[in-house]
Amino acid sequence: MSRVGKAPITVPSSVEVSIDGRRVVVSGPRGSLDLEVPGEITVRREENTLLVERPNDERQSRALHGLTRSLVNNMVVGVHDGFSKELHIVGVGYRAVA
């Protein structure tokens, strides 16, 4: 089983997740995101965690398993914390103001 895919996704208390068939909608303080789950991958909720499961060990299912888990996790993080990018400048002679 995929190491990425089998890890549960923890849902913070300020984030609402609704699963309607193949569509997963994640809403939080920073907005709302939705995803159409590909292939035969299923997403189910157990209390405050989400589990992404695959039906078999075919190559396509294995590939979509980890991808779907990563996408749903990024959605939860995005609506809760937001996205940020840090720039690390390494070297001598660069002037940067924080």
N, C-alpha and C positions, 0 to 999 in steps of 0.2 A: 504494500500500500504506500502511497505517496507520503513522504514525511511532511510536506507542506499541507497536503489535503486532509490528513487525518487530525491535524491540530484543531481544537475547538476555538471558536471566535467568541470572546467575552464581550457582552453587550452592556455598556454602562447604563445606569439608571435613567439618564437624561435622553437616551436614544430609543426611539420606537421603531420596531421592525415588523413589517407585515408581509406574509408570504401568501400569495394568491396564485395557486397553480405553479406556473413557471416564472412568474414575476416576483421579484424581491424588492420591496420599497423600504428604504431606511431614511428616517426623519430625525432631525436633532436640532440643537440650538443654532447651528450654522447653515441649515437648509435641508433639502430633501434630494435623495438620489434614488434611481431605480435601475434594475438590471433584469434582462430576460435571460434566464439560466439556459445555457446551451446543452444540446444533446440530451442524454438520459440522466444527467446529474440531478440530484435532489438536494434541497436545503430544508432542514427541519430545525425547529426551535425546541430546546429543553431548558426551561426556566430562564436563566439569564445568559445562555450560550447558544450559539448556532453551530450546527454540524452539517458539513457538506459530505455527501455520500455518492458513490458510483455503483452501478449495477454489476459490473464485471471487470475483468482485467485486460480488456482489449486495449490496444495502443491508443486509440482515440479517446477512450474513457479515462485512461490514466492521465493523458495530457490535459483534458478538460477539468479533471478533478482538482489539481493543484492551481490551475488558472482561476477557476471559479472561486475557490477559497480565498485566493489573494485579492481578487476583485471585490468580493463581499467585505473582507477585512478592511480594505482601503476605503470602502464606502463608509463603514462604521467609524473609522478614524477621521475621515474627512468631515463628517457632519458633527462629530464631537469636538475634536481638537483643531481642525482645519489643516491645511497643508502649508509647509514652509520649506525653504531651501536655504542651506547655509553655504557660504562661500569661505573657504580657507585659503588665504594667500600665503604661499611659502616662498621665501626668497629674500634677497636684500635689495633695497632700492625702490620698493613699491610703496606708494603712499596711499593709504586708505583711511577713511573716516567712518567710524561705526555709528 
